Amino acid sequence: MKNKGQSSLETLLILMVGITLLIPITNYIRLYQISYRDTYKLSMAKDSTQDLAEAADSIFLQGHPAGITVTINIPEGVKEGIISERTIQFKVKTSSGINDVFSFTNEDIQGTLPISPGHHKILVKNEGDIVSINEV
């Protein structure tokens, strides 16, 4: 009888130690996943703004009526896309709040940006003294 009680107690202690170790490991993995997802969102948004800015610079140098279609990937969490003067900007919601991601161009630009997640085709066109950026 004494052996059965001791073995049950030892089994219970092993389970308690296992659960005690499992909880911090699970929290660490969860925080790492959140951090990775936020980094991925911001990186994808930055790549999109840079692609558009590089296309705008290239099209401006080619002169009127040059144009190009650029495919960008909008991540989840984009709350607003802003094009103003010489700035292309996305406001991206992450676990730490709203982050601004932007790129600059060498010339004035105008247009609108989509905010729905996924692939979007964007027409970048030289309109003479300004470059327009709009979804196709």
NORNOR-V208779 format. One record per pair of residues at least 6 apart in sequence whose C-alpha atoms are under 8 Angstrom apart, sorted by sequence separation. I is the first residue (numbers start at 1). J is the second residue. If there is no record, write none. Layout:
i={I;I}
j={J;J}
This chain:
i={60;82;83;92;93;114;125;126;59;81;82;91;92;124;125;59;81;82;91;92;124;125;59;81;91;92;123;124;80;81;90;91;123;124;79;80;89;90;122;123;78;79;80;89;90;122;123;55;78;79;89;122;123;78;79;88;89;121;122;55;77;78;87;88;120;121;77;87;88;77;87;88;52;86;87;51;86;86;110;113;51;86;108;109;110;111;112;113;114;85;86;87;108;109;110;111;112;113;85;86;107;108;109;110;111;112;48;84;85;107;109;48;84;85;48;83;84;83;45;83;44;45;83;44;45;82;83;44;81;82;81;81;41;81;41;53;80;41;52;79;78;78;49;78;49;74;76;77;49;74;76;74;75;76;74;75;73;74;45;73;74;73;74;45;60;72;73;57;71;72;56;57;71;72;42;53;57;71;72;41;53;54;70;71;49;50;53;69;70;41;49;50;56;69;70;49;69;70;46;68;69;38;45;46;67;68;38;46;67;68;67;42;66;67;65;66;34;65;64;65;63;64;65;64;59;63;59;60;59;56;55;56;56;60;60;52;59;56;56}
j={66;88;89;98;99;120;131;132;66;88;89;98;99;131;132;67;89;90;99;100;132;133;68;90;100;101;132;133;90;91;100;101;133;134;90;91;100;101;133;134;90;91;92;101;102;134;135;68;91;92;102;135;136;92;93;102;103;135;136;70;92;93;102;103;135;136;93;103;104;94;104;105;70;104;105;70;105;106;130;133;72;107;129;130;131;132;133;134;135;107;108;109;130;131;132;133;134;135;108;109;130;131;132;133;134;135;72;108;109;131;133;73;109;110;74;109;110;110;73;111;73;74;112;74;75;112;113;75;112;113;113;114;75;115;76;88;115;77;88;115;115;116;88;117;89;114;116;117;90;115;117;116;117;118;117;118;117;118;90;118;119;119;120;92;107;119;120;105;119;120;105;106;120;121;92;103;107;121;122;92;104;105;121;122;101;102;105;121;122;94;102;103;109;122;123;103;123;124;101;123;124;94;101;102;123;124;95;103;124;125;125;101;125;126;125;126;95;126;126;127;126;127;128;128;124;128;125;126;126;124;124;125;126;130;131;124;131;131;133}
